[in-house]
Amino acid sequence: MFAAENGLKGDPRLQAISEAIRVVPHFPKPGIMFQDITTLLLDHKAFKHTVDIFVDRYRDMDISVVAGVEARGFMFGPSIALAIGAKFVPLRKPRKLPGEVISEAYELEYGTDCLEMHVGAVQPGERALIIDDLIATGGTLSAAITLLERVGAEVVECGCVIGLPEVKGQCRLNGKPLYILVEPREIDNCC
């Protein structure tokens, strides 16, 4: 569900967030319109709006774990976790965590990948929120859900800054709710 469909229709913060995202055509390969959130992070007001909207949504949902997907989920997840009184758990690519881990492989449009989480980082029964910057096919979020559920967590929702309007990836989320702030931007006509 898009934030504009959930009580934020016309909220100027959503437009500011969208406008702060730079579109980089043909990156990392031809045909891809890369949604670059680094420009959002440079705009302190838009960055704050992004975190504030998520915090407003999740503040009263009794979430104890915010799991951020590497790497761009790390940009938003810790701030959200601090503001709602939850712990932050990084879901990392292989061989990035120093301790004992559990892993979940998943398929991408262009190959396979894997997410890992420290053993013991999440306890059975904890209520979890998964944060990432963008959803397209849903493969990464699906792997994150499976990883958290394998240790007995209850995944309450997945939150993304950017999502395709038709959100084809939502069908891969095992029925978990998805909350998206803005649609992908098109290339700027002026540049």
Sequence and secondary structure as in RCSB ss.txt:
>XXXX:A:sequence
MFAAENGLKGDPRLQAISEAIRVVPHFPKPGIMFQDITTLLLDHKAFKHTVDIFVDRYRDMDISVVAGVEARGFM
FGPSIALAIGAKFVPLRKPRKLPGEVISEAYELEYGTDCLEMHVGAVQPGERALIIDDLIATGGTLSAAITLLER
VGAEVVECGCVIGLPEVKGQCRLNGKPLYILVEPREIDNCC
>XXXX:A:secstr
 BGGGTTTTT HHHHHHHHHSEEEET SSTT EEEETHHHHH HHHHHHHHHHHHHHHTTS   EEEEETTTHHH
HHHHHHHHHT EEEEEB TT  SS EEEEEEEETTEEEEEEEETTSS TT EEEEEEEEESSSHHHHHHHHHHHH
TT EEEEEEEEEE TT GGGGGSTT  EEEEE      TT 
